[in-house]
Amino acid sequence: MNWITLYISGKPGFKEAVLNKLAHAGRHYLPGATDSESDFLLYWIDSTYALRDFKTEIGSKLILRYRLRFSFILPEANLSTDLTTQELALVKKMSAWEAEYRHSA
């Protein structure tokens, strides 16, 4: 069985609604990580299973209510390469530690 990665994004609150709806649906998929920090849900779908059938299991009401978007690649809008000040401080600390470690040997 081959699997296809599917990302679902939408308006706030969509994760719980989709997870609850798919908890009782047929098993042609595997749910992925559902952490609260990401703006998307990850599912692996059987490659022989049509995306339309997966959307049918979710239902048109949820799709329209939460403006769900389905993508086979990670949406670029959710990828942020900017580091926070805390992350920058950690990188600086690690660089200093690495420089000290290199010279100690």
PDB file as gemmi writes it, atoms N, CA and C in Angstrom:
CRYST1    1.000    1.000    1.000  90.00  90.00  90.00 P 1                      
ATOM      1  N   MET A   1       0.849  -1.174   0.000  1.00  0.00           N  
ATOM      2  CA  MET A   1       0.000   0.000   0.000  1.00  0.00           C  
ATOM      3  C   MET A   1       0.893   1.234   0.000  1.00  0.00           C  
ATOM      4  N   ASN A   2       0.658   2.142  -0.924  1.00  0.00           N  
ATOM      5  CA  ASN A   2       1.400   3.401  -1.003  1.00  0.00           C  
ATOM      6  C   ASN A   2       0.570   4.501  -0.362  1.00  0.00           C  
ATOM      7  N   TRP A   3       1.268   5.440   0.269  1.00  0.00           N  
ATOM      8  CA  TRP A   3       0.606   6.536   0.970  1.00  0.00           C  
ATOM      9  C   TRP A   3       0.986   7.861   0.352  1.00  0.00           C  
ATOM     10  N   ILE A   4       0.037   8.789   0.343  1.00  0.00           N  
ATOM     11  CA  ILE A   4       0.249  10.146  -0.141  1.00  0.00           C  
ATOM     12  C   ILE A   4       0.080  11.080   1.049  1.00  0.00           C  
ATOM     13  N   THR A   5       0.978  12.045   1.192  1.00  0.00           N  
ATOM     14  CA  THR A   5       0.894  13.013   2.284  1.00  0.00           C  
ATOM     15  C   THR A   5      -0.084  14.121   1.902  1.00  0.00           C  
ATOM     16  N   LEU A   6      -0.997  14.445   2.807  1.00  0.00           N  
ATOM     17  CA  LEU A   6      -1.992  15.486   2.586  1.00  0.00           C  
ATOM     18  C   LEU A   6      -1.983  16.446   3.764  1.00  0.00           C  
ATOM     19  N   TYR A   7      -1.905  17.733   3.469  1.00  0.00           N  
ATOM     20  CA  TYR A   7      -1.947  18.768   4.494  1.00  0.00           C  
ATOM     21  C   TYR A   7      -3.289  19.478   4.401  1.00  0.00           C  
ATOM     22  N   ILE A   8      -3.902  19.726   5.559  1.00  0.00           N  
ATOM     23  CA  ILE A   8      -5.182  20.422   5.618  1.00  0.00           C  
ATOM     24  C   ILE A   8      -4.998  21.666   6.477  1.00  0.00           C  
ATOM     25  N   SER A   9      -5.436  22.809   5.958  1.00  0.00           N  
ATOM     26  CA  SER A   9      -5.385  24.045   6.729  1.00  0.00           C  
ATOM     27  C   SER A   9      -6.750  24.715   6.655  1.00  0.00           C  
ATOM     28  N   GLY A  10      -7.003  25.644   7.579  1.00  0.00           N  
ATOM     29  CA  GLY A  10      -8.297  26.309   7.598  1.00  0.00           C  
ATOM     30  C   GLY A  10      -8.378  27.352   8.692  1.00  0.00           C  
ATOM     31  N   LYS A  11      -9.585  27.838   8.919  1.00  0.00           N  
ATOM     32  CA  LYS A  11      -9.829  28.850   9.939  1.00  0.00           C  
ATOM     33  C   LYS A  11      -9.645  28.248  11.330  1.00  0.00           C  
ATOM     34  N   PRO A  12      -9.408  29.077  12.348  1.00  0.00           N  
ATOM     35  CA  PRO A  12      -9.216  28.577  13.709  1.00  0.00           C  
ATOM     36  C   PRO A  12     -10.359  27.670  14.168  1.00  0.00           C  
ATOM     37  N   GLY A  13      -9.975  26.578  14.816  1.00  0.00           N  
ATOM     38  CA  GLY A  13     -10.937  25.618  15.330  1.00  0.00           C  
ATOM     39  C   GLY A  13     -11.188  24.442  14.402  1.00  0.00           C  
ATOM     40  N   PHE A  14     -10.577  24.464  13.215  1.00  0.00           N  
ATOM     41  CA  PHE A  14     -10.860  23.399  12.253  1.00  0.00           C  
ATOM     42  C   PHE A  14     -10.267  22.062  12.666  1.00  0.00           C  
ATOM     43  N   LYS A  15      -9.154  22.079  13.399  1.00  0.00           N  
ATOM     44  CA  LYS A  15      -8.481  20.821  13.745  1.00  0.00           C  
ATOM     45  C   LYS A  15      -9.380  19.894  14.545  1.00  0.00           C  
ATOM     46  N   GLU A  16      -9.976  20.419  15.599  1.00  0.00           N  
ATOM     47  CA  GLU A  16     -10.826  19.599  16.452  1.00  0.00           C  
ATOM     48  C   GLU A  16     -12.022  19.071  15.680  1.00  0.00           C  
ATOM     49  N   ALA A  17     -12.615  19.911  14.851  1.00  0.00           N  
ATOM     50  CA  ALA A  17     -13.787  19.499  14.086  1.00  0.00           C  
ATOM     51  C   ALA A  17     -13.443  18.382  13.101  1.00  0.00           C  
ATOM     52  N   VAL A  18     -12.328  18.523  12.399  1.00  0.00           N  
ATOM     53  CA  VAL A  18     -11.923  17.507  11.425  1.00  0.00           C  
ATOM     54  C   VAL A  18     -11.546  16.213  12.139  1.00  0.00           C  
ATOM     55  N   LEU A  19     -10.790  16.316  13.234  1.00  0.00           N  
ATOM     56  CA  LEU A  19     -10.404  15.115  13.978  1.00  0.00           C  
ATOM     57  C   LEU A  19     -11.618  14.367  14.503  1.00  0.00           C  
ATOM     58  N   ASN A  20     -12.602  15.103  15.031  1.00  0.00           N  
ATOM     59  CA  ASN A  20     -13.826  14.462  15.535  1.00  0.00           C  
ATOM     60  C   ASN A  20     -14.606  13.801  14.410  1.00  0.00           C  
ATOM     61  N   LYS A  21     -14.699  14.459  13.278  1.00  0.00           N  
ATOM     62  CA  LYS A  21     -15.447  13.918  12.150  1.00  0.00           C  
ATOM     63  C   LYS A  21     -14.794  12.647  11.602  1.00  0.00           C  
ATOM     64  N   LEU A  22     -13.462  12.666  11.468  1.00  0.00           N  
ATOM     65  CA  LEU A  22     -12.759  11.529  10.886  1.00  0.00           C  
ATOM     66  C   LEU A  22     -12.538  10.396  11.881  1.00  0.00           C  
ATOM     67  N   ALA A  23     -12.801  10.631  13.157  1.00  0.00           N  
ATOM     68  CA  ALA A  23     -12.650   9.568  14.152  1.00  0.00           C  
ATOM     69  C   ALA A  23     -13.640   8.441  13.906  1.00  0.00           C  
ATOM     70  N   HIS A  24     -14.757   8.744  13.270  1.00  0.00           N  
ATOM     71  CA  HIS A  24     -15.803   7.746  13.045  1.00  0.00           C  
ATOM     72  C   HIS A  24     -15.907   7.343  11.580  1.00  0.00           C  
ATOM     73  N   ALA A  25     -14.981   7.792  10.760  1.00  0.00           N  
ATOM     74  CA  ALA A  25     -15.044   7.516   9.320  1.00  0.00           C  
ATOM     75  C   ALA A  25     -14.265   6.246   8.982  1.00  0.00           C  
ATOM     76  N   GLY A  26     -14.314   5.868   7.719  1.00  0.00           N  
ATOM     77  CA  GLY A  26     -13.568   4.700   7.246  1.00  0.00           C  
ATOM     78  C   GLY A  26     -12.070   4.925   7.381  1.00  0.00           C  
ATOM     79  N   ARG A  27     -11.311   3.862   7.415  1.00  0.00           N  
ATOM     80  CA  ARG A  27      -9.868   3.958   7.629  1.00  0.00           C  
ATOM     81  C   ARG A  27      -9.099   3.767   6.328  1.00  0.00           C  
ATOM     82  N   HIS A  28      -9.075   4.801   5.507  1.00  0.00           N  
ATOM     83  CA  HIS A  28      -8.245   4.797   4.309  1.00  0.00           C  
ATOM     84  C   HIS A  28      -7.129   5.821   4.476  1.00  0.00           C  
ATOM     85  N   TYR A  29      -6.812   6.167   5.716  1.00  0.00           N  
ATOM     86  CA  TYR A  29      -5.838   7.207   5.994  1.00  0.00           C  
ATOM     87  C   TYR A  29      -5.171   6.957   7.347  1.00  0.00           C  
ATOM     88  N   LEU A  30      -4.054   7.645   7.555  1.00  0.00           N  
ATOM     89  CA  LEU A  30      -3.367   7.640   8.847  1.00  0.00           C  
ATOM     90  C   LEU A  30      -3.208   9.082   9.289  1.00  0.00           C  
ATOM     91  N   PRO A  31      -3.688   9.441  10.456  1.00  0.00           N  
ATOM     92  CA  PRO A  31      -3.503  10.819  10.918  1.00  0.00           C  
ATOM     93  C   PRO A  31      -2.054  11.042  11.322  1.00  0.00           C  
ATOM     94  N   GLY A  32      -1.570  12.242  11.052  1.00  0.00           N  
ATOM     95  CA  GLY A  32      -0.202  12.595  11.412  1.00  0.00           C  
ATOM     96  C   GLY A  32      -0.177  13.462  12.645  1.00  0.00           C  
ATOM     97  N   ALA A  33       0.868  14.247  12.785  1.00  0.00           N  
ATOM     98  CA  ALA A  33       1.038  15.115  13.944  1.00  0.00           C  
ATOM     99  C   ALA A  33      -0.067  16.161  13.988  1.00  0.00           C  
ATOM    100  N   THR A  34      -0.581  16.402  15.190  1.00  0.00           N  
ATOM    101  CA  THR A  34      -1.645  17.388  15.368  1.00  0.00           C  
ATOM    102  C   THR A  34      -1.274  18.359  16.474  1.00  0.00           C  
ATOM    103  N   ASP A  35      -0.023  18.813  16.490  1.00  0.00           N  
ATOM    104  CA  ASP A  35       0.389  19.724  17.554  1.00  0.00           C  
ATOM    105  C   ASP A  35      -0.339  21.055  17.423  1.00  0.00           C  
ATOM    106  N   SER A  36      -0.442  21.754  18.529  1.00  0.00           N  
ATOM    107  CA  SER A  36      -1.227  22.985  18.558  1.00  0.00           C  
ATOM    108  C   SER A  36      -0.506  24.167  17.930  1.00  0.00           C  
ATOM    109  N   GLU A  37       0.801  24.079  17.714  1.00  0.00           N  
ATOM    110  CA  GLU A  37       1.540  25.207  17.167  1.00  0.00           C  
ATOM    111  C   GLU A  37       1.438  25.309  15.649  1.00  0.00           C  
ATOM    112  N   SER A  38       1.240  24.197  14.968  1.00  0.00           N  
ATOM    113  CA  SER A  38       1.167  24.239  13.517  1.00  0.00           C  
ATOM    114  C   SER A  38      -0.221  24.694  13.062  1.00  0.00           C  
ATOM    115  N   ASP A  39      -0.270  25.240  11.863  1.00  0.00           N  
ATOM    116  CA  ASP A  39      -1.523  25.736  11.310  1.00  0.00           C  
ATOM    117  C   ASP A  39      -2.161  24.737  10.355  1.00  0.00           C  
ATOM    118  N   PHE A  40      -1.762  23.483  10.429  1.00  0.00           N  
ATOM    119  CA  PHE A  40      -2.288  22.487   9.519  1.00  0.00           C  
ATOM    120  C   PHE A  40      -2.383  21.130  10.194  1.00  0.00           C  
ATOM    121  N   LEU A  41      -3.164  20.265   9.585  1.00  0.00           N  
ATOM    122  CA  LEU A  41      -3.242  18.858   9.984  1.00  0.00           C  
ATOM    123  C   LEU A  41      -2.545  18.038   8.912  1.00  0.00           C  
ATOM    124  N   LEU A  42      -1.951  16.949   9.313  1.00  0.00           N  
ATOM    125  CA  LEU A  42      -1.241  16.073   8.393  1.00  0.00           C  
ATOM    126  C   LEU A  42      -1.938  14.720   8.366  1.00  0.00           C  
ATOM    127  N   TYR A  43      -2.202  14.231   7.171  1.00  0.00           N  
ATOM    128  CA  TYR A  43      -2.778  12.896   6.982  1.00  0.00           C  
ATOM    129  C   TYR A  43      -2.025  12.190   5.875  1.00  0.00           C  
ATOM    130  N   TRP A  44      -1.904  10.884   6.016  1.00  0.00           N  
ATOM    131  CA  TRP A  44      -1.409  10.048   4.932  1.00  0.00           C  
ATOM    132  C   TRP A  44      -2.605   9.278   4.411  1.00  0.00           C  
ATOM    133  N   ILE A  45      -2.830   9.382   3.102  1.00  0.00           N  
ATOM    134  CA  ILE A  45      -3.983   8.763   2.465  1.00  0.00           C  
ATOM    135  C   ILE A  45      -3.503   7.661   1.538  1.00  0.00           C  
ATOM    136  N   ASP A  46      -4.225   6.563   1.513  1.00  0.00           N  
ATOM    137  CA  ASP A  46      -3.938   5.475   0.588  1.00  0.00           C  
ATOM    138  C   ASP A  46      -3.976   6.033  -0.835  1.00  0.00           C  
ATOM    139  N   SER A  47      -2.953   5.726  -1.628  1.00  0.00           N  
ATOM    140  CA  SER A  47      -2.845   6.290  -2.977  1.00  0.00           C  
ATOM    141  C   SER A  47      -3.984   5.853  -3.892  1.00  0.00           C  
ATOM    142  N   THR A  48      -4.644   4.760  -3.569  1.00  0.00           N  
ATOM    143  CA  THR A  48      -5.769   4.316  -4.389  1.00  0.00           C  
ATOM    144  C   THR A  48      -7.080   4.972  -3.965  1.00  0.00           C  
ATOM    145  N   TYR A  49      -7.055   5.715  -2.875  1.00  0.00           N  
ATOM    146  CA  TYR A  49      -8.242   6.368  -2.332  1.00  0.00           C  
ATOM    147  C   TYR A  49      -8.312   7.785  -2.881  1.00  0.00           C  
ATOM    148  N   ALA A  50      -9.403   8.165  -3.506  1.00  0.00           N  
ATOM    149  CA  ALA A  50      -9.545   9.477  -4.136  1.00  0.00           C  
ATOM    150  C   ALA A  50      -9.682  10.587  -3.091  1.00  0.00           C  
ATOM    151  N   LEU A  51      -9.084  11.729  -3.380  1.00  0.00           N  
ATOM    152  CA  LEU A  51      -9.185  12.882  -2.494  1.00  0.00           C  
ATOM    153  C   LEU A  51     -10.639  13.296  -2.326  1.00  0.00           C  
ATOM    154  N   ARG A  52     -11.407  13.178  -3.380  1.00  0.00           N  
ATOM    155  CA  ARG A  52     -12.831  13.525  -3.315  1.00  0.00           C  
ATOM    156  C   ARG A  52     -13.552  12.683  -2.270  1.00  0.00           C  
ATOM    157  N   ASP A  53     -13.222  11.400  -2.179  1.00  0.00           N  
ATOM    158  CA  ASP A  53     -13.850  10.529  -1.178  1.00  0.00           C  
ATOM    159  C   ASP A  53     -13.445  10.938   0.237  1.00  0.00           C  
ATOM    160  N   PHE A  54     -12.180  11.352   0.398  1.00  0.00           N  
ATOM    161  CA  PHE A  54     -11.707  11.821   1.705  1.00  0.00           C  
ATOM    162  C   PHE A  54     -12.466  13.087   2.103  1.00  0.00           C  
ATOM    163  N   LYS A  55     -12.645  14.002   1.156  1.00  0.00           N  
ATOM    164  CA  LYS A  55     -13.391  15.232   1.428  1.00  0.00           C  
ATOM    165  C   LYS A  55     -14.853  14.918   1.755  1.00  0.00           C  
ATOM    166  N   THR A  56     -15.405  13.919   1.107  1.00  0.00           N  
ATOM    167  CA  THR A  56     -16.786  13.515   1.379  1.00  0.00           C  
ATOM    168  C   THR A  56     -16.930  13.034   2.820  1.00  0.00           C  
ATOM    169  N   GLU A  57     -15.923  12.312   3.307  1.00  0.00           N  
ATOM    170  CA  GLU A  57     -15.965  11.855   4.709  1.00  0.00           C  
ATOM    171  C   GLU A  57     -15.936  13.031   5.679  1.00  0.00           C  
ATOM    172  N   ILE A  58     -15.196  14.078   5.343  1.00  0.00           N  
ATOM    173  CA  ILE A  58     -15.149  15.269   6.200  1.00  0.00           C  
ATOM    174  C   ILE A  58     -16.489  15.989   6.141  1.00  0.00           C  
ATOM    175  N   GLY A  59     -17.036  16.127   4.960  1.00  0.00           N  
ATOM    176  CA  GLY A  59     -18.337  16.766   4.789  1.00  0.00           C  
ATOM    177  C   GLY A  59     -18.233  18.202   4.317  1.00  0.00           C  
ATOM    178  N   SER A  60     -19.175  18.577   3.485  1.00  0.00           N  
ATOM    179  CA  SER A  60     -19.154  19.918   2.887  1.00  0.00           C  
ATOM    180  C   SER A  60     -19.389  21.013   3.926  1.00  0.00           C  
ATOM    181  N   LYS A  61     -20.171  20.728   4.962  1.00  0.00           N  
ATOM    182  CA  LYS A  61     -20.434  21.748   5.977  1.00  0.00           C  
ATOM    183  C   LYS A  61     -19.150  22.164   6.686  1.00  0.00           C  
ATOM    184  N   LEU A  62     -18.327  21.179   7.063  1.00  0.00           N  
ATOM    185  CA  LEU A  62     -17.060  21.511   7.724  1.00  0.00           C  
ATOM    186  C   LEU A  62     -16.093  22.191   6.753  1.00  0.00           C  
ATOM    187  N   ILE A  63     -16.063  21.723   5.528  1.00  0.00           N  
ATOM    188  CA  ILE A  63     -15.157  22.311   4.535  1.00  0.00           C  
ATOM    189  C   ILE A  63     -15.493  23.778   4.316  1.00  0.00           C  
ATOM    190  N   LEU A  64     -16.775  24.100   4.203  1.00  0.00           N  
ATOM    191  CA  LEU A  64     -17.175  25.488   3.985  1.00  0.00           C  
ATOM    192  C   LEU A  64     -17.090  26.324   5.253  1.00  0.00           C  
ATOM    193  N   ARG A  65     -17.483  25.758   6.393  1.00  0.00           N  
ATOM    194  CA  ARG A  65     -17.466  26.511   7.647  1.00  0.00           C  
ATOM    195  C   ARG A  65     -16.055  26.957   8.009  1.00  0.00           C  
ATOM    196  N   TYR A  66     -15.085  26.069   7.848  1.00  0.00           N  
ATOM    197  CA  TYR A  66     -13.709  26.382   8.236  1.00  0.00           C  
ATOM    198  C   TYR A  66     -12.817  26.733   7.050  1.00  0.00           C  
ATOM    199  N   ARG A  67     -13.412  26.855   5.855  1.00  0.00           N  
ATOM    200  CA  ARG A  67     -12.660  27.206   4.644  1.00  0.00           C  
ATOM    201  C   ARG A  67     -11.430  26.316   4.491  1.00  0.00           C  
ATOM    202  N   LEU A  68     -11.659  25.012   4.568  1.00  0.00           N  
ATOM    203  CA  LEU A  68     -10.552  24.055   4.529  1.00  0.00           C  
ATOM    204  C   LEU A  68      -9.866  24.071   3.175  1.00  0.00           C  
ATOM    205  N   ARG A  69      -8.538  23.985   3.219  1.00  0.00           N  
ATOM    206  CA  ARG A  69      -7.712  23.907   2.023  1.00  0.00           C  
ATOM    207  C   ARG A  69      -6.889  22.639   2.107  1.00  0.00           C  
ATOM    208  N   PHE A  70      -6.816  21.912   1.026  1.00  0.00           N  
ATOM    209  CA  PHE A  70      -6.109  20.643   0.968  1.00  0.00           C  
ATOM    210  C   PHE A  70      -4.918  20.794   0.030  1.00  0.00           C  
ATOM    211  N   SER A  71      -3.763  20.281   0.466  1.00  0.00           N  
ATOM    212  CA  SER A  71      -2.557  20.418  -0.340  1.00  0.00           C  
ATOM    213  C   SER A  71      -1.692  19.174  -0.174  1.00  0.00           C  
ATOM    214  N   PHE A  72      -1.025  18.791  -1.255  1.00  0.00           N  
ATOM    215  CA  PHE A  72      -0.114  17.650  -1.198  1.00  0.00           C  
ATOM    216  C   PHE A  72       1.305  18.061  -0.850  1.00  0.00           C  
ATOM    217  N   ILE A  73       1.554  19.366  -0.781  1.00  0.00           N  
ATOM    218  CA  ILE A  73       2.854  19.881  -0.341  1.00  0.00           C  
ATOM    219  C   ILE A  73       2.599  20.830   0.822  1.00  0.00           C  
ATOM    220  N   LEU A  74       3.597  21.010   1.658  1.00  0.00           N  
ATOM    221  CA  LEU A  74       3.453  21.888   2.816  1.00  0.00           C  
ATOM    222  C   LEU A  74       3.242  23.318   2.345  1.00  0.00           C  
ATOM    223  N   PRO A  75       2.166  23.964   2.757  1.00  0.00           N  
ATOM    224  CA  PRO A  75       1.915  25.351   2.328  1.00  0.00           C  
ATOM    225  C   PRO A  75       3.053  26.268   2.739  1.00  0.00           C  
ATOM    226  N   GLU A  76       3.521  27.070   1.801  1.00  0.00           N  
ATOM    227  CA  GLU A  76       4.652  27.969   2.041  1.00  0.00           C  
ATOM    228  C   GLU A  76       4.334  29.024   3.098  1.00  0.00           C  
ATOM    229  N   ALA A  77       3.077  29.410   3.223  1.00  0.00           N  
ATOM    230  CA  ALA A  77       2.711  30.454   4.179  1.00  0.00           C  
ATOM    231  C   ALA A  77       3.008  30.040   5.608  1.00  0.00           C  
ATOM    232  N   ASN A  78       3.044  28.733   5.876  1.00  0.00           N  
ATOM    233  CA  ASN A  78       3.273  28.251   7.235  1.00  0.00           C  
ATOM    234  C   ASN A  78       4.747  28.065   7.559  1.00  0.00           C  
ATOM    235  N   LEU A  79       5.611  28.180   6.564  1.00  0.00           N  
ATOM    236  CA  LEU A  79       7.031  28.004   6.794  1.00  0.00           C  
ATOM    237  C   LEU A  79       7.664  29.350   7.086  1.00  0.00           C  
ATOM    238  N   SER A  80       8.196  29.510   8.242  1.00  0.00           N  
ATOM    239  CA  SER A  80       8.839  30.752   8.622  1.00  0.00           C  
ATOM    240  C   SER A  80      10.307  30.475   8.905  1.00  0.00           C  
ATOM    241  N   THR A  81      11.186  31.190   8.199  1.00  0.00           N  
ATOM    242  CA  THR A  81      12.618  31.001   8.405  1.00  0.00           C  
ATOM    243  C   THR A  81      13.178  32.032   9.373  1.00  0.00           C  
ATOM    244  N   ASP A  82      12.364  32.987   9.793  1.00  0.00           N  
ATOM    245  CA  ASP A  82      12.813  33.988  10.750  1.00  0.00           C  
ATOM    246  C   ASP A  82      12.910  33.367  12.131  1.00  0.00           C  
ATOM    247  N   LEU A  83      14.041  33.614  12.782  1.00  0.00           N  
ATOM    248  CA  LEU A  83      14.238  33.095  14.126  1.00  0.00           C  
ATOM    249  C   LEU A  83      13.765  34.109  15.149  1.00  0.00           C  
ATOM    250  N   THR A  84      13.213  33.637  16.242  1.00  0.00           N  
ATOM    251  CA  THR A  84      12.813  34.525  17.320  1.00  0.00           C  
ATOM    252  C   THR A  84      14.061  34.968  18.077  1.00  0.00           C  
ATOM    253  N   THR A  85      13.914  35.951  18.933  1.00  0.00           N  
ATOM    254  CA  THR A  85      15.060  36.437  19.703  1.00  0.00           C  
ATOM    255  C   THR A  85      15.593  35.350  20.627  1.00  0.00           C  
ATOM    256  N   GLN A  86      14.699  34.524  21.159  1.00  0.00           N  
ATOM    257  CA  GLN A  86      15.119  33.422  22.019  1.00  0.00           C  
ATOM    258  C   GLN A  86      15.934  32.408  21.218  1.00  0.00           C  
ATOM    259  N   GLU A  87      15.491  32.104  20.004  1.00  0.00           N  
ATOM    260  CA  GLU A  87      16.222  31.164  19.160  1.00  0.00           C  
ATOM    261  C   GLU A  87      17.575  31.730  18.741  1.00  0.00           C  
ATOM    262  N   LEU A  88      17.631  33.023  18.444  1.00  0.00           N  
ATOM    263  CA  LEU A  88      18.902  33.658  18.090  1.00  0.00           C  
ATOM    264  C   LEU A  88      19.878  33.609  19.264  1.00  0.00           C  
ATOM    265  N   ALA A  89      19.375  33.841  20.486  1.00  0.00           N  
ATOM    266  CA  ALA A  89      20.233  33.767  21.673  1.00  0.00           C  
ATOM    267  C   ALA A  89      20.751  32.344  21.863  1.00  0.00           C  
ATOM    268  N   LEU A  90      19.925  31.361  21.613  1.00  0.00           N  
ATOM    269  CA  LEU A  90      20.339  29.972  21.735  1.00  0.00           C  
ATOM    270  C   LEU A  90      21.406  29.622  20.694  1.00  0.00           C  
ATOM    271  N   VAL A  91      21.243  30.098  19.470  1.00  0.00           N  
ATOM    272  CA  VAL A  91      22.240  29.857  18.421  1.00  0.00           C  
ATOM    273  C   VAL A  91      23.567  30.499  18.803  1.00  0.00           C  
ATOM    274  N   LYS A  92      23.513  31.712  19.343  1.00  0.00           N  
ATOM    275  CA  LYS A  92      24.735  32.405  19.760  1.00  0.00           C  
ATOM    276  C   LYS A  92      25.424  31.632  20.882  1.00  0.00           C  
ATOM    277  N   LYS A  93      24.652  31.146  21.839  1.00  0.00           N  
ATOM    278  CA  LYS A  93      25.193  30.373  22.955  1.00  0.00           C  
ATOM    279  C   LYS A  93      25.821  29.071  22.452  1.00  0.00           C  
ATOM    280  N   MET A  94      25.166  28.407  21.520  1.00  0.00           N  
ATOM    281  CA  MET A  94      25.692  27.158  20.976  1.00  0.00           C  
ATOM    282  C   MET A  94      26.967  27.399  20.175  1.00  0.00           C  
ATOM    283  N   SER A  95      27.014  28.505  19.440  1.00  0.00           N  
ATOM    284  CA  SER A  95      28.214  28.837  18.665  1.00  0.00           C  
ATOM    285  C   SER A  95      29.389  29.104  19.592  1.00  0.00           C  
ATOM    286  N   ALA A  96      29.134  29.834  20.685  1.00  0.00           N  
ATOM    287  CA  ALA A  96      30.193  30.099  21.657  1.00  0.00           C  
ATOM    288  C   ALA A  96      30.668  28.807  22.304  1.00  0.00           C  
ATOM    289  N   TRP A  97      29.749  27.927  22.636  1.00  0.00           N  
ATOM    290  CA  TRP A  97      30.109  26.647  23.234  1.00  0.00           C  
ATOM    291  C   TRP A  97      30.925  25.814  22.252  1.00  0.00           C  
ATOM    292  N   GLU A  98      30.537  25.815  20.983  1.00  0.00           N  
ATOM    293  CA  GLU A  98      31.258  25.052  19.977  1.00  0.00           C  
ATOM    294  C   GLU A  98      32.671  25.589  19.789  1.00  0.00           C  
ATOM    295  N   ALA A  99      32.828  26.917  19.767  1.00  0.00           N  
ATOM    296  CA  ALA A  99      34.151  27.512  19.625  1.00  0.00           C  
ATOM    297  C   ALA A  99      35.034  27.161  20.812  1.00  0.00           C  
ATOM    298  N   GLU A 100      34.484  27.190  22.015  1.00  0.00           N  
ATOM    299  CA  GLU A 100      35.241  26.817  23.214  1.00  0.00           C  
ATOM    300  C   GLU A 100      35.607  25.340  23.197  1.00  0.00           C  
ATOM    301  N   TYR A 101      34.695  24.501  22.764  1.00  0.00           N  
ATOM    302  CA  TYR A 101      34.912  23.065  22.724  1.00  0.00           C  
ATOM    303  C   TYR A 101      36.014  22.701  21.712  1.00  0.00           C  
ATOM    304  N   ARG A 102      36.016  23.375  20.572  1.00  0.00           N  
ATOM    305  CA  ARG A 102      37.018  23.099  19.543  1.00  0.00           C  
ATOM    306  C   ARG A 102      38.426  23.383  20.045  1.00  0.00           C  
ATOM    307  N   HIS A 103      38.594  24.428  20.806  1.00  0.00           N  
ATOM    308  CA  HIS A 103      39.917  24.837  21.263  1.00  0.00           C  
ATOM    309  C   HIS A 103      40.357  24.072  22.513  1.00  0.00           C  
ATOM    310  N   SER A 104      39.447  23.361  23.155  1.00  0.00           N  
ATOM    311  CA  SER A 104      39.808  22.654  24.373  1.00  0.00           C  
ATOM    312  C   SER A 104      40.456  21.296  24.092  1.00  0.00           C  
ATOM    313  N   ALA A 105      40.318  20.801  22.902  1.00  0.00           N  
ATOM    314  CA  ALA A 105      40.859  19.468  22.593  1.00  0.00           C  
ATOM    315  C   ALA A 105      42.272  19.479  22.179  1.00  0.00           C  
TER     316      ALA A 105                                                      
END                                                                             
